[in-house]
Amino acid sequence: MRFTKPFWDGIADGSITLAFRRWARPTVVAGRPYRTGGGRIEVLSVEPTERAAIDEKAAGQAGHASLAELLDFLDRSDRADLPLYRIEFKRLDEPDPRQELANDNQLDGEAVAEISARLDRLDKASRFGPWTRATLGLIAEHPERRAPDLAEMMGRETKPFKLDVRKLKNLGLTESLRTGYRLSPRGQAYFGAWRRQGL
């Protein structure tokens, strides 16, 4: 679930517990965890609502300075004609499994082989052709470089490039930064082992 940067601190400290979104249909499900820029949250409920049903208290719980500010935000949306939903959530304090995976750099031969097999499958399924190791190498060489710059270096469009990097992140191999990416400890361990095997 996406929140812009001004909301991250409130999500992180637990003061923001509501969101209002206009969707053709809900894109989040109650009972499931989601990652945000302010940390992981669990969605508690997703209910259709009306603009007139929102009060000052709800606007504050959604991280807005006033009801007027929230309503202006909703009215300025390019989705202003879509149904409105009220999403209640709570901050999750337990460790993020994906971050725990990214920090695990104790890779034996079996773990390296398993990661290689998963990367091979991603390469095989790609219309672009093999990209996984080249992308890991590019990120290792250019940490914190803007995604459009990295995509251009590989001769790719930015959007599909970013989607592919997200697949590497799901394997615990990369980490997203405010600008660009870097290899995670797991990614560094894997990439080093893979390069040694290739020599």
ABEGO torsion letter per residue (X at the ends): XBBBAAAAAAAAAGABABBBBBBABBABBBGBBBBBAAEBBBBABBBBBBAAABBAAAAAAAGBABAAAAAAAAAABAAAABBBBBBBBBBBABBBAAAAAAABABBBAAAAAAAAAAAAAAAAABAAEBAAAAAAAAAAABBGBBAAAAAAAAGBBAAAAAAAAAAAAAAGABBBBABEBBBBAAAAAAAAAAAAAAX
